[in-house]
Amino acid sequence: MSEARVVLAQPRGFCAGVRRAIGIVERALDVYGAPVYVRKEIVHNHYIVSQLQQRGAVFVDSEQEVPQGAVCVFSAHGVSPAVRSTAAGRRLDVIDATCPLVAKVHQEAVRFARDGRTILLVGHEGHEEIEGVLGEAPDRIVVVESEDDVRRLDLPDDAPVAVLTQTTLSFDETERVVRALRARFRDLITPGDDICYASQNRQNAVKNLARDNDLVLIVGSPNSSNSLRMVEVAREHGAAAHLVPDARHLDTAWLDGVASVGISAGASAPEILVDGLVARLAELGLDWVELQRGAAEDVVFSMPGRLADPVTGRFPRTPLASELSPAPDGAAP
């Protein structure tokens, strides 16, 4: 290529569930004042967590750390019934920011467990989303991470099983695991694709970046599952790829011999961090920026009614949820 360039993936950055979760914390601070307690990180992005802390959000590892009767927000990743029970026992004023797509997986787990099926939950052991779903029926759910795990399952091949998946996985990797499950079990059902639309769209865009650029950079925090999967997808499709939490983490050695850089961002990464990385690359000579064509997203998840403005009944714009990443056309923040 004759001219150094940067290609921005489309779509990238915030998804509807992340916008909703961040907006819930911001509105809770507006309505109830600081402090508002948040169980775990509201979304897996260190910049967002830092900004909310500055406004008065207090992040805790357990609902047991929240003072009795205080406002407590559950993160976008969902929680187990045991967490809800503990919160109720402490009389916490709970506001649930669980992504609706994650909540759907919880509901499916309850239904399949009630039907007497063993649930094979494809995902990463220890991830907050997996821990929450696992808590719905711990005696009936087995976490499966790989095709090797499928071979090691201590179940007869005619066992009635159901397959659920973590919402932020790599679509291609998950499909390989699900194919192995289908090949082994004769009585297997699945309600459909649990990987969220945003993860799929971002992974598809990254595949295009990997085909057309020498280097792919994914803006996202190291604990962001969907961001890490995007790095893996780029590498699987032939590009050198790295996770970049922000512009300070850009290693200029990555740019040696590189004529084009593709950039995307995980679903919990704000656009302001993408802007910072683009500005840093411009300083280094990659100052021609193109926008990749990709899937349009117009999904909006509703906010809890209790957080609406009492006079107008509307939800005022919140800076982190709506101003640090472009909102879908025509969508209310």
Secondary structure, 3 states (H helix, E strand, C coil): CCCCEEEECCCCCCCHHHHHHHHHHHHHHHHHCCCEEEECCCCCCHHHHHHHHHHCEEEECCHHHCCCCCEEEECCCCCCHHHHHHHHHCCCEEEECCCHHHHHHHHHHHHHHHCCCEEEEECCCCCHHHHHHHCCCCCCEEEECCHHHHHHCCCCCCCCEEEEECCCCCHHHHHHHHHHHHHHCCCEECCCCCCCHHHHHHHHHHHHHHHHCCEEEEECCCCCHHHHHHHHHHHHCCCEEEEECCHHHCCHHHHCCCCEEEEEECCCCCHHHHHHHHHHHHHCCCCCEEECCCCCCCCCCCCCHHHCCCCCCCCCCCHHHHHCCCCCCCCCC
